[in-house]
Amino acid sequence: MKSLLKHLVIALSIAATAQIAHAQQLGDVKAGLEYADAVCAECHAVKKGERVSPHERAPAFELVANARGMSEMALRVWFQSPHPSMPNLMLKEKTSDDLIAYIMSLKQNRRSKSGL
């Protein structure tokens, strides 16, 4: 039993370390907000709590973050794909990382939503 507990603790420690490292690799949330505020806010509601965008077809960033299946990878693909209603984004990797980190920071904790 002690061996099982030891392995469980090790596995949880590794998983937690990997998640922290992954979060650190995403980018700078503050820089992402600054970019969003300067560039994206013309069409999108970019701040937490904002639900209505200036452009009716542009989704609020908080809604994007909380869309089913939204992930860092989904945002990367979105940014690299042309869309008729959006300008062709030519983001530097750091800017993209920062913007993705910011958008993902708006994701609500699913447990808090369900009351668990």
Secondary structure as UniProt FT lines:
FT   HELIX           2..26
FT   HELIX           29..35
FT   HELIX           36..40
FT   TURN            41..43
FT   TURN            48..49
FT   TURN            56..57
FT   HELIX           61..65
FT   TURN            68..69
FT   HELIX           72..80
FT   TURN            84..85
FT   HELIX           93..105
FT   HELIX           110..114
//
